[in-house]
Structures are given as structure tokens and as C-alpha cells.
Amino acid sequence: MADSGKRWTVQDRDGNSIYLTEERWRHITDAENHPEIAEYEGHLQKTLQKGRRRQEPLNPRKYRYSHPFDDLPDDFNHVVAIALFGFDVNEQGETAPNNFVATAFLKHMRLKGGSE
């Protein structure tokens, strides 16, 4: 896949490259979706780089990343990102990872130990 349309690429804790496209960012921050995350794009990058990663049981290509932050608006305390993992064929005809952010949002999650 060509790099056109990619907004940025980061690596998660396991070394997987994950990218966000301009199209996905516009969709995520659309007024009908999750506009509250628009000011927290750096938090989204950090969530992918350092956050907790869990594979979705019903779709093994889907991973949920979450990371706590103490400077989010309202009662939100985590950024959550959903990334889809797959493969594509690069210009040399080789199989290459194709991992991208499908959506992202802010969420309130109870912290372990019952503390908020």
C-alpha cells in the first residue's frame, strides 16, 4: 500500500507498525462519532505506543489498545484505539504488514482496586 493518505505511523510495544489515515481521522473526529478526541491526537499515538493491548476474541485481526490519562475532559480517563491487523503486497511483490487504526475514542474505565 502506498504511503499516500497516511497521517502518521507509530510502533506499539511489540514493534508492530500501526498507521492512521487522514480518512480515518476525519471519520473518528466527525461530529456524529467522537469529536471529543480531536484535541488528543498525541494521546492516541501514546496509547498505541505504550498502552495495554488485547486481542478481540471474535476477530483475531482486531486489537483494542487502552491507556489511562489524567488530563482528559469530563469523566473520561482512558483513550481507546481499535486497530485492524493484516497484510498487503508491497511494490516489490513481498508480503508486508498492513496495520491501521479503525477508530478511537475517550472512555471512562474503573481502575483496578476500585479507585477512580
TORPA-4810 file (N, C-alpha, C, O; in nm, 3 decimals):
<nodes>
NODE_1_0.085_-0.119_0.000_0.000_0.000_0.000_0.089_0.124_0.000_0.186_0.129_0.075_M
NODE_2_0.057_0.220_-0.080_0.134_0.344_-0.086_0.111_0.425_0.040_0.009_0.412_0.107_A
NODE_3_0.208_0.511_0.072_0.200_0.592_0.193_0.100_0.706_0.180_0.070_0.772_0.280_D
NODE_4_0.048_0.732_0.062_-0.044_0.844_0.045_-0.166_0.826_0.133_-0.223_0.717_0.143_S
NODE_5_-0.206_0.935_0.198_-0.322_0.930_0.286_-0.287_0.899_0.430_-0.372_0.913_0.518_G
NODE_6_-0.164_0.856_0.456_-0.126_0.826_0.595_-0.098_0.955_0.668_-0.023_1.041_0.620_K
NODE_7_-0.157_0.969_0.783_-0.136_1.085_0.868_-0.008_1.067_0.950_0.073_1.158_0.961_R
NODE_8_0.009_0.948_1.008_0.129_0.912_1.082_0.133_0.761_1.104_0.034_0.691_1.085_W
NODE_9_0.251_0.714_1.143_0.274_0.573_1.176_0.352_0.568_1.306_0.446_0.645_1.326_T
NODE_10_0.313_0.478_1.395_0.386_0.456_1.521_0.409_0.306_1.537_0.351_0.224_1.466_V
NODE_11_0.495_0.271_1.632_0.517_0.131_1.665_0.465_0.104_1.805_0.485_0.184_1.896_Q
NODE_12_0.396_-0.011_1.820_0.348_-0.047_1.954_0.462_-0.111_2.034_0.574_-0.123_1.984_D
NODE_13_0.433_-0.152_2.157_0.535_-0.209_2.244_0.596_-0.337_2.189_0.707_-0.375_2.227_R
NODE_14_0.523_-0.404_2.100_0.573_-0.529_2.041_0.643_-0.506_1.907_0.682_-0.603_1.841_D
NODE_15_0.659_-0.380_1.867_0.728_-0.349_1.743_0.641_-0.350_1.619_0.692_-0.340_1.507_G
NODE_16_0.510_-0.361_1.635_0.417_-0.359_1.521_0.394_-0.215_1.476_0.361_-0.129_1.558_N
NODE_17_0.412_-0.189_1.348_0.382_-0.057_1.293_0.231_-0.046_1.273_0.167_-0.137_1.219_S
NODE_18_0.175_0.068_1.316_0.032_0.094_1.303_0.018_0.237_1.250_0.081_0.329_1.301_I
NODE_19_-0.064_0.254_1.148_-0.080_0.387_1.091_-0.224_0.436_1.103_-0.318_0.358_1.119_Y
NODE_20_-0.237_0.568_1.093_-0.367_0.634_1.090_-0.375_0.712_0.960_-0.283_0.786_0.925_L
NODE_21_-0.486_0.695_0.887_-0.503_0.771_0.763_-0.582_0.898_0.790_-0.652_0.910_0.890_T
NODE_22_-0.570_0.992_0.699_-0.649_1.116_0.706_-0.798_1.082_0.704_-0.876_1.142_0.778_E
NODE_23_-0.837_0.987_0.622_-0.978_0.950_0.611_-1.031_0.897_0.743_-1.140_0.935_0.787_E
NODE_24_-0.955_0.809_0.808_-0.998_0.753_0.936_-1.004_0.862_1.043_-1.096_0.862_1.125_R
NODE_25_-0.909_0.955_1.044_-0.908_1.063_1.143_-1.031_1.152_1.124_-1.095_1.192_1.222_W
NODE_26_-1.065_1.184_1.000_-1.185_1.264_0.974_-1.310_1.190_1.022_-1.400_1.250_1.081_R
NODE_27_-1.316_1.059_0.997_-1.430_0.979_1.041_-1.439_0.976_1.194_-1.547_0.997_1.251_H
NODE_28_-1.328_0.952_1.260_-1.325_0.943_1.407_-1.372_1.075_1.469_-1.452_1.074_1.562_I
NODE_29_-1.321_1.186_1.419_-1.348_1.316_1.479_-1.474_1.383_1.426_-1.505_1.496_1.465_T
NODE_30_-1.547_1.317_1.338_-1.673_1.369_1.287_-1.769_1.398_1.403_-1.768_1.328_1.504_D
NODE_31_-1.850_1.500_1.388_-1.942_1.542_1.494_-2.036_1.431_1.539_-2.082_1.432_1.653_A
NODE_32_-2.066_1.336_1.452_-2.155_1.226_1.488_-2.082_1.106_1.548_-2.146_1.009_1.588_E
NODE_33_-1.951_1.111_1.555_-1.874_0.999_1.607_-1.806_1.037_1.739_-1.869_1.032_1.844_N
NODE_34_-1.678_1.075_1.734_-1.604_1.102_1.858_-1.527_1.234_1.849_-1.404_1.234_1.861_H
NODE_35_-1.597_1.346_1.830_-1.527_1.474_1.813_-1.444_1.514_1.935_-1.350_1.592_1.923_P
NODE_36_-1.478_1.460_2.052_-1.406_1.496_2.175_-1.260_1.452_2.173_-1.181_1.502_2.253_E
NODE_37_-1.223_1.360_2.084_-1.084_1.314_2.080_-0.996_1.402_1.991_-0.874_1.385_1.989_I
NODE_38_-1.055_1.495_1.918_-0.981_1.576_1.821_-0.860_1.647_1.883_-0.757_1.661_1.817_A
NODE_39_-0.871_1.690_2.007_-0.761_1.762_2.073_-0.660_1.667_2.138_-0.566_1.713_2.203_E
NODE_40_-0.679_1.537_2.121_-0.596_1.439_2.192_-0.529_1.340_2.097_-0.513_1.222_2.130_Y
NODE_41_-0.490_1.387_1.981_-0.424_1.301_1.884_-0.291_1.247_1.938_-0.257_1.132_1.913_E
NODE_42_-0.218_1.329_2.010_-0.093_1.283_2.072_-0.118_1.173_2.174_-0.038_1.080_2.187_G
NODE_43_-0.229_1.183_2.245_-0.268_1.078_2.340_-0.298_0.947_2.267_-0.266_0.838_2.315_H
NODE_44_-0.359_0.958_2.150_-0.388_0.840_2.069_-0.258_0.772_2.029_-0.246_0.650_2.037_L
NODE_45_-0.161_0.850_1.985_-0.031_0.792_1.948_0.033_0.723_2.068_0.084_0.611_2.055_Q
NODE_46_0.031_0.787_2.183_0.090_0.728_2.303_0.016_0.600_2.343_0.078_0.504_2.388_K
NODE_47_-0.117_0.599_2.326_-0.196_0.480_2.357_-0.149_0.361_2.273_-0.135_0.251_2.325_T
NODE_48_-0.126_0.383_2.146_-0.078_0.276_2.059_0.065_0.235_2.094_0.099_0.117_2.087_L
NODE_49_0.148_0.330_2.132_0.288_0.301_2.162_0.309_0.232_2.297_0.394_0.144_2.310_Q
NODE_50_0.231_0.271_2.397_0.258_0.226_2.532_0.140_0.159_2.602_0.155_0.106_2.713_K
NODE_51_0.024_0.162_2.539_-0.097_0.115_2.604_-0.109_-0.037_2.614_-0.033_-0.112_2.554_G
NODE_52_-0.207_-0.077_2.691_-0.242_-0.218_2.706_-0.308_-0.265_2.577_-0.394_-0.197_2.522_R
NODE_53_-0.268_-0.382_2.529_-0.321_-0.436_2.404_-0.392_-0.568_2.432_-0.338_-0.657_2.497_R
NODE_54_-0.515_-0.578_2.382_-0.594_-0.701_2.397_-0.651_-0.739_2.261_-0.708_-0.656_2.190_R
NODE_55_-0.637_-0.867_2.226_-0.693_-0.918_2.101_-0.841_-0.946_2.122_-0.879_-1.004_2.224_Q
NODE_56_-0.923_-0.906_2.027_-1.066_-0.931_2.035_-1.092_-1.079_2.010_-1.042_-1.133_1.911_E
NODE_57_-1.168_-1.145_2.097_-1.187_-1.290_2.084_-1.263_-1.333_1.958_-1.236_-1.442_1.906_P
NODE_58_-1.355_-1.253_1.908_-1.433_-1.292_1.792_-1.371_-1.251_1.659_-1.416_-1.296_1.553_L
NODE_59_-1.269_-1.166_1.663_-1.200_-1.124_1.541_-1.051_-1.115_1.572_-1.006_-1.013_1.623_N
NODE_60_-0.975_-1.219_1.542_-0.832_-1.221_1.579_-0.748_-1.115_1.509_-0.632_-1.095_1.547_P
NODE_61_-0.802_-1.047_1.408_-0.729_-0.938_1.342_-0.747_-0.806_1.415_-0.677_-0.709_1.385_R
NODE_62_-0.842_-0.800_1.511_-0.876_-0.675_1.578_-0.812_-0.669_1.716_-0.822_-0.762_1.796_K
NODE_63_-0.745_-0.556_1.742_-0.680_-0.533_1.872_-0.733_-0.405_1.933_-0.752_-0.304_1.864_Y
NODE_64_-0.756_-0.410_2.063_-0.802_-0.293_2.139_-0.686_-0.247_2.226_-0.635_-0.322_2.310_R
NODE_65_-0.647_-0.123_2.206_-0.542_-0.061_2.287_-0.609_0.037_2.382_-0.701_0.109_2.342_Y
NODE_66_-0.564_0.042_2.507_-0.616_0.142_2.600_-0.503_0.192_2.688_-0.408_0.120_2.720_S
NODE_67_-0.515_0.318_2.725_-0.412_0.380_2.810_-0.478_0.489_2.894_-0.557_0.568_2.843_H
NODE_68_-0.445_0.493_3.024_-0.504_0.596_3.110_-0.433_0.731_3.095_-0.312_0.738_3.069_P
NODE_69_-0.511_0.837_3.111_-0.459_0.974_3.112_-0.534_1.052_3.218_-0.652_1.026_3.242_F
NODE_70_-0.469_1.147_3.281_-0.535_1.226_3.386_-0.574_1.365_3.340_-0.617_1.447_3.421_D
NODE_71_-0.560_1.395_3.210_-0.592_1.529_3.161_-0.702_1.528_3.053_-0.708_1.619_2.970_D
NODE_72_-0.787_1.426_3.054_-0.896_1.418_2.957_-1.018_1.495_3.007_-1.032_1.514_3.128_L
NODE_73_-1.106_1.538_2.917_-1.223_1.617_2.959_-1.330_1.532_3.026_-1.329_1.409_3.018_P
NODE_74_-1.422_1.601_3.093_-1.538_1.538_3.156_-1.493_1.426_3.249_-1.398_1.442_3.325_D
NODE_75_-1.561_1.312_3.243_-1.526_1.199_3.329_-1.440_1.096_3.259_-1.417_0.987_3.312_D
NODE_76_-1.390_1.128_3.140_-1.307_1.033_3.067_-1.171_1.018_3.135_-1.116_1.115_3.186_F
NODE_77_-1.117_0.895_3.135_-0.984_0.873_3.191_-0.897_0.780_3.107_-0.784_0.750_3.146_N
NODE_78_-0.948_0.734_2.992_-0.871_0.647_2.902_-0.894_0.687_2.756_-1.000_0.736_2.719_H
NODE_79_-0.791_0.665_2.677_-0.805_0.668_2.531_-0.807_0.522_2.488_-0.725_0.441_2.532_V
NODE_80_-0.901_0.488_2.401_-0.913_0.353_2.346_-0.897_0.363_2.195_-0.957_0.450_2.131_V
NODE_81_-0.817_0.274_2.138_-0.798_0.267_1.994_-0.825_0.125_1.948_-0.784_0.028_2.013_A
NODE_82_-0.893_0.113_1.836_-0.915_-0.017_1.773_-0.830_-0.021_1.646_-0.845_0.062_1.557_I
NODE_83_-0.741_-0.120_1.640_-0.654_-0.135_1.524_-0.682_-0.270_1.458_-0.701_-0.371_1.525_A
NODE_84_-0.684_-0.268_1.327_-0.701_-0.391_1.249_-0.566_-0.430_1.190_-0.499_-0.348_1.128_L
NODE_85_-0.528_-0.554_1.211_-0.401_-0.605_1.163_-0.425_-0.691_1.039_-0.521_-0.767_1.032_F
NODE_86_-0.336_-0.678_0.942_-0.345_-0.758_0.821_-0.216_-0.749_0.742_-0.113_-0.706_0.793_G
NODE_87_-0.224_-0.791_0.618_-0.108_-0.790_0.529_-0.149_-0.736_0.394_-0.265_-0.743_0.354_F
NODE_88_-0.050_-0.682_0.324_-0.068_-0.631_0.189_0.055_-0.674_0.111_0.150_-0.727_0.168_D
NODE_89_0.055_-0.651_-0.017_0.171_-0.679_-0.101_0.236_-0.546_-0.135_0.171_-0.457_-0.189_V
NODE_90_0.367_-0.533_-0.104_0.435_-0.406_-0.131_0.478_-0.397_-0.278_0.451_-0.487_-0.357_N
NODE_91_0.545_-0.288_-0.312_0.582_-0.263_-0.452_0.681_-0.367_-0.507_0.691_-0.385_-0.628_E
NODE_92_0.752_-0.434_-0.417_0.847_-0.538_-0.458_0.780_-0.676_-0.468_0.846_-0.776_-0.495_Q
NODE_93_0.648_-0.680_-0.444_0.576_-0.806_-0.450_0.588_-0.890_-0.325_0.552_-1.008_-0.324_G
NODE_94_0.639_-0.830_-0.217_0.656_-0.902_-0.091_0.538_-0.874_0.001_0.476_-0.767_-0.005_E
NODE_95_0.508_-0.971_0.086_0.403_-0.952_0.185_0.456_-0.857_0.293_0.567_-0.873_0.342_T
NODE_96_0.373_-0.757_0.327_0.413_-0.657_0.427_0.296_-0.632_0.522_0.180_-0.641_0.482_A
NODE_97_0.327_-0.602_0.649_0.218_-0.573_0.744_0.135_-0.454_0.698_0.186_-0.359_0.638_P
NODE_98_0.006_-0.460_0.727_-0.086_-0.351_0.697_-0.178_-0.336_0.818_-0.289_-0.389_0.821_N
NODE_99_-0.129_-0.264_0.919_-0.199_-0.248_1.047_-0.242_-0.103_1.060_-0.159_-0.012_1.053_N
NODE_100_-0.372_-0.081_1.081_-0.420_0.057_1.082_-0.525_0.080_1.190_-0.592_-0.014_1.235_F
NODE_101_-0.539_0.206_1.230_-0.639_0.247_1.327_-0.774_0.253_1.256_-0.790_0.323_1.157_V
NODE_102_-0.871_0.177_1.309_-1.006_0.180_1.254_-1.090_0.287_1.322_-1.168_0.356_1.257_A
NODE_103_-1.074_0.299_1.455_-1.146_0.401_1.530_-1.073_0.426_1.661_-0.984_0.351_1.700_T
NODE_104_-1.114_0.533_1.728_-1.056_0.568_1.858_-1.158_0.654_1.931_-1.238_0.725_1.869_A
NODE_105_-1.154_0.647_2.064_-1.250_0.724_2.143_-1.200_0.739_2.285_-1.107_0.670_2.327_F
NODE_106_-1.262_0.830_2.359_-1.235_0.850_2.500_-1.336_0.769_2.579_-1.451_0.754_2.537_L
NODE_107_-1.293_0.718_2.695_-1.382_0.633_2.774_-1.348_0.646_2.921_-1.233_0.671_2.958_K
NODE_108_-1.448_0.629_3.006_-1.425_0.619_3.149_-1.417_0.471_3.186_-1.508_0.394_3.155_H
NODE_109_-1.309_0.432_3.251_-1.292_0.294_3.296_-1.257_0.297_3.443_-1.178_0.380_3.488_M
NODE_110_-1.315_0.205_3.517_-1.278_0.191_3.658_-1.138_0.134_3.665_-1.104_0.041_3.592_R
NODE_111_-1.059_0.190_3.752_-0.923_0.141_3.770_-0.923_0.025_3.867_-1.010_0.017_3.955_L
NODE_112_-0.829_-0.064_3.853_-0.820_-0.178_3.946_-0.806_-0.128_4.088_-0.741_-0.027_4.113_K
NODE_113_-0.867_-0.200_4.180_-0.864_-0.160_4.320_-0.980_-0.072_4.357_-0.991_-0.027_4.472_G
NODE_114_-1.069_-0.045_4.260_-1.189_0.033_4.287_-1.168_0.182_4.290_-1.264_0.257_4.310_G
NODE_115_-1.045_0.228_4.271_-1.022_0.374_4.272_-1.064_0.431_4.137_-1.057_0.364_4.035_S
NODE_116_-1.108_0.552_4.139_-1.150_0.620_4.017_-1.034_0.698_3.967_-1.045_0.764_3.864_E
</nodes>
